[in-house]
Amino acid sequence: MTVTYSSKVANATFFGFHRLLLKWKGSIYKLLYREFIVFATLYTAISVLYRFFLTGSQKRFFEKLSIYCDKYAEQIPVTFVLGFYVTLVVNRWWNQFVNLPWPDRLMFLISSCVQGRDEYGRLLRRTLMRYVNLTSLLIFRSVSTAVYKRFPTIDHVV
């Protein structure tokens, strides 16, 4: 489940914004701390091994091995992979934005298709738009926690 800090970001002061970085629930730190600890432990172990336990010839062999690995690591262009990843994320976000149900588009369609300037036509268009707004609200309630907090029960929807 997504943890939102939108209200805290909106009310944060200039010097108080660093407190948001230290939030644990739903943070990037909570997601990555295990991998960071494993990386730091392995890096420290290899560094200590290289500096204190290897002889001169073993150090040269280790340096040659690291240069060899670095040469083949350059064959994968990191900027290309990162650009591909960013493009993928932005396309997913844009598809979600495009697929949002906009009631105004449907309102234009209803107002052009439901004829009549009398009271019945006006009430029919209004009722159809109320149903459209209700379906949008029910969809947004199931997706967004902010909308769900605003309309927690059916009585709030009514």
Solvent accessible surface area in square Angstrom, and as a share of the most:
residue,aa,sasa,rsa
1,M,213,0.95
2,T,100,0.58
3,V,53,0.31
4,T,77,0.45
5,Y,49,0.19
6,S,80,0.52
7,S,77,0.49
8,K,100,0.42
9,V,77,0.44
10,A,85,0.66
11,N,120,0.62
12,A,37,0.29
13,T,96,0.56
14,F,172,0.72
15,F,165,0.69
16,G,8,0.07
17,F,96,0.40
18,H,102,0.46
19,R,158,0.58
20,L,28,0.14
21,L,101,0.50
22,L,137,0.68
23,K,65,0.27
24,W,131,0.46
25,K,133,0.56
26,G,50,0.48
27,S,20,0.13
28,I,103,0.52
29,Y,102,0.39
30,K,89,0.38
31,L,118,0.59
32,L,86,0.43
33,Y,81,0.31
34,R,147,0.54
35,E,107,0.48
36,F,134,0.56
37,I,98,0.50
38,V,89,0.51
39,F,130,0.54
40,A,37,0.29
41,T,83,0.48
42,L,106,0.52
43,Y,140,0.53
44,T,76,0.44
45,A,57,0.44
46,I,86,0.43
47,S,26,0.17
48,V,59,0.34
49,L,88,0.44
50,Y,56,0.21
51,R,157,0.57
52,F,146,0.61
53,F,143,0.60
54,L,40,0.20
55,T,81,0.47
56,G,41,0.39
57,S,69,0.45
58,Q,89,0.40
59,K,59,0.25
60,R,142,0.52
61,F,141,0.59
62,F,72,0.30
63,E,75,0.34
64,K,140,0.59
65,L,84,0.42
66,S,53,0.34
67,I,122,0.62
68,Y,117,0.45
69,C,72,0.43
70,D,80,0.41
71,K,115,0.49
72,Y,101,0.39
73,A,59,0.46
74,E,128,0.57
75,Q,124,0.55
76,I,111,0.57
77,P,70,0.44
78,V,112,0.64
79,T,113,0.66
80,F,139,0.58
81,V,74,0.43
82,L,106,0.52
83,G,36,0.35
84,F,129,0.54
85,Y,129,0.49
86,V,77,0.44
87,T,74,0.43
88,L,73,0.36
89,V,70,0.40
90,V,83,0.48
91,N,77,0.39
92,R,154,0.56
93,W,145,0.51
94,W,127,0.44
95,N,84,0.43
96,Q,127,0.56
97,F,80,0.33
98,V,69,0.39
99,N,113,0.58
100,L,65,0.32
101,P,53,0.33
102,W,100,0.35
103,P,39,0.24
104,D,70,0.36
105,R,152,0.56
106,L,73,0.37
107,M,70,0.31
108,F,131,0.54
109,L,103,0.51
110,I,20,0.10
111,S,58,0.38
112,S,70,0.45
113,C,87,0.52
114,V,27,0.16
115,Q,140,0.62
116,G,32,0.31
117,R,245,0.89
118,D,86,0.45
119,E,97,0.44
120,Y,157,0.60
121,G,2,0.02
122,R,96,0.35
123,L,81,0.40
124,L,63,0.31
125,R,58,0.21
126,R,104,0.38
127,T,56,0.32
128,L,60,0.30
129,M,32,0.14
130,R,152,0.56
131,Y,131,0.50
132,V,22,0.12
133,N,77,0.39
134,L,70,0.35
135,T,73,0.42
136,S,10,0.06
137,L,31,0.16
138,L,71,0.35
139,I,86,0.43
140,F,64,0.27
141,R,37,0.14
142,S,95,0.61
143,V,116,0.67
144,S,37,0.24
145,T,44,0.26
146,A,73,0.56
147,V,39,0.23
148,Y,111,0.42
149,K,153,0.65
150,R,154,0.56
151,F,42,0.18
152,P,48,0.30
153,T,67,0.39
154,I,104,0.53
155,D,119,0.62
156,H,98,0.44
157,V,26,0.15
158,V,152,0.87
